[in-house]
């Protein structure tokens, strides 16, 4: 299932919200699985940057990351997407995280992302995300949902 902005369906128990913060973007993403929470976290990050429903699905790219634990994987995931966006001058609007695998050395994430070349007119840029931070980063399970909180330095 694709998690996306605009008219694409989003599960009732998946999404994100912006929490109050003085100067940065404080985001809580959630889903029925860790993978869905990561998809929503990426979606929220790009929604912070541009009008995500205006981003077309022109490019399909694969992402492969490893990390020692869930927090490091969330940080790596978001930071990788941010750097890829800046280097390639692209924005992304759809994210499919395949089942995260546990290995002897930690966790492996494989994903497919879809997006478009950044177009200032079409995508209406909002703010520049300078970095993903570990400050107040947290992942937890509550009832049947996985939550991920993080701060984006604007």
DOMARSE-106933 format. One line per 4 residues: number of its first residue (from 0); their letters; for each residue x, y, z of C-alpha. Coordinates in Angstrom, 3 decimals. Example, Ala and Ser with C-alpha at 12.3 -4.5 7.8 and 13.67 -1.06 7.14 Angstrom:
0	as	12.300/-4.500/7.800; 13.670/-1.060/7.140;
//
This chain:
0	xxxx	0.000/0.000/0.000; 1.315/3.438/-0.914; 1.188/6.088/1.752; 0.888/9.437/0.046;
4	xxxx	-0.479/12.929/0.164; -3.398/14.180/-1.853; -6.032/11.757/-3.048; -4.199/8.510/-2.274;
8	xxxx	-5.816/6.440/0.486; -4.248/6.478/3.937; -5.129/3.856/6.527; -7.261/5.081/9.394;
12	xxxx	-4.508/4.205/11.861; -1.678/5.817/9.866; -0.694/9.429/9.580; 1.235/12.234/11.178;
16	xxxx	0.709/15.444/13.061; 2.743/18.512/13.813; 3.378/19.199/17.496; 4.105/22.594/18.999;
20	xxxx	7.700/23.768/18.882; 9.210/27.246/19.135; 11.402/27.247/16.027; 11.602/23.809/14.410;
24	xxxx	9.194/21.167/13.069; 8.260/18.667/15.794; 6.500/15.710/14.164; 4.706/12.631/15.414;
28	xxxx	4.209/9.979/12.743; 2.282/6.775/13.311; 1.082/3.607/11.659; 0.040/0.033/12.264;
32	xxxx	3.663/-1.044/11.815; 7.150/0.411/12.098; 7.270/0.497/8.299; 4.082/2.587/8.095;
36	xxxx	5.361/4.957/10.787; 8.564/5.444/8.743; 6.520/6.078/5.565; 4.469/8.682/7.404;
40	xxxx	7.585/10.283/8.893; 9.014/10.757/5.384; 5.707/12.100/4.125; 5.546/14.621/6.990;
44	xxxx	9.112/15.766/6.345; 8.386/16.521/2.685; 5.028/18.108/3.569; 7.055/20.481/5.761;
48	xxxx	9.143/21.412/2.716; 6.637/21.587/-0.183; 2.999/21.173/-1.177; 3.238/17.399/-1.389;
52	xxxx	0.000/16.820/-3.320; 1.547/18.730/-6.220; 4.506/16.337/-6.481; 4.163/13.961/-9.435;
56	xxxx	5.434/10.381/-9.442; 8.069/10.782/-12.160; 11.043/9.054/-10.526; 11.039/5.647/-8.838;
60	xxxx	14.123/5.084/-6.699; 15.298/2.367/-4.342; 16.718/2.985/-0.884; 18.725/0.528/1.180;
64	xxxx	19.956/1.417/4.682; 21.311/-0.329/7.742; 21.482/0.853/11.344; 22.128/-0.521/14.804;
68	xxxx	18.639/0.187/16.228; 15.245/1.732/15.441; 16.200/5.314/16.370; 19.367/5.181/14.284;
72	xxxx	17.341/3.713/11.400; 14.710/6.483/11.592; 17.454/9.108/11.665; 19.296/7.474/8.729;
76	xxxx	16.059/7.118/6.734; 15.055/10.762/7.069; 18.592/12.114/6.682; 19.150/9.961/3.580;
80	xxxx	15.941/11.277/1.990; 16.836/14.858/2.859; 20.353/14.592/1.397; 19.085/12.772/-1.708;
84	xxxx	16.498/15.511/-2.197; 19.094/18.281/-1.895; 21.757/16.634/-4.065; 19.365/15.590/-6.848;
88	xxxx	17.047/18.643/-6.541; 14.059/16.313/-6.188; 11.101/16.083/-3.856; 9.324/12.875/-2.918;
92	xxxx	5.688/12.132/-2.195; 5.274/8.354/-2.011; 7.180/5.962/0.185; 6.957/2.187/0.434;
96	xxxx	9.065/0.699/3.216; 9.306/-3.059/2.859; 9.457/-5.231/5.987; 12.393/-4.113/8.119;
100	xxxx	14.721/-7.027/8.783; 16.670/-7.725/11.952; 20.184/-9.024/11.394; 23.123/-9.825/13.657;
104	xxxx	24.460/-6.310/13.138; 21.159/-4.443/13.549; 18.346/-3.503/11.172; 18.006/-3.335/7.396;
108	xxxx	15.551/-1.066/5.610; 14.645/-1.379/1.962; 12.236/1.084/0.382; 10.932/2.451/-2.875;
112	xxxx	10.374/6.180/-3.125; 8.646/8.193/-5.827; 8.922/11.860/-6.655; 9.619/14.663/-9.069;
116	xxxx	12.281/17.233/-9.889; 11.835/20.268/-7.662; 9.744/22.899/-9.413; 9.516/26.177/-7.490;
120	xxxx	6.254/27.187/-9.170; 4.470/23.832/-9.042; 5.607/22.633/-5.611; 5.358/25.931/-3.690;
124	xxxx	8.337/25.450/-1.351; 7.545/26.308/2.278; 10.649/26.090/4.467; 14.113/24.614/4.173;
128	xxxx	14.831/21.622/6.368; 18.476/21.962/7.392; 18.811/18.671/9.244; 17.142/15.805/11.050;
132	xxxx	18.025/15.727/14.751; 18.167/13.075/17.458; 16.845/15.646/19.947; 13.601/14.290/21.487;
136	xxxx	13.555/11.438/18.946; 11.468/8.576/20.242; 9.770/5.419/18.911; 7.169/3.534/20.919;
140	xxxx	4.162/1.240/20.642; 0.776/2.172/22.058; -2.155/-0.160/21.611; -2.053/-1.244/17.946;
144	xxxx	0.057/1.661/16.674; 3.727/2.467/16.367; 4.643/6.114/16.977; 7.788/7.973/15.929;
148	xxxx	8.591/11.495/17.140; 11.395/13.625/15.763; 12.480/17.200/15.207; 13.534/18.760/11.926;
152	xx	15.938/21.691/12.201; 14.540/24.486/10.020;
//
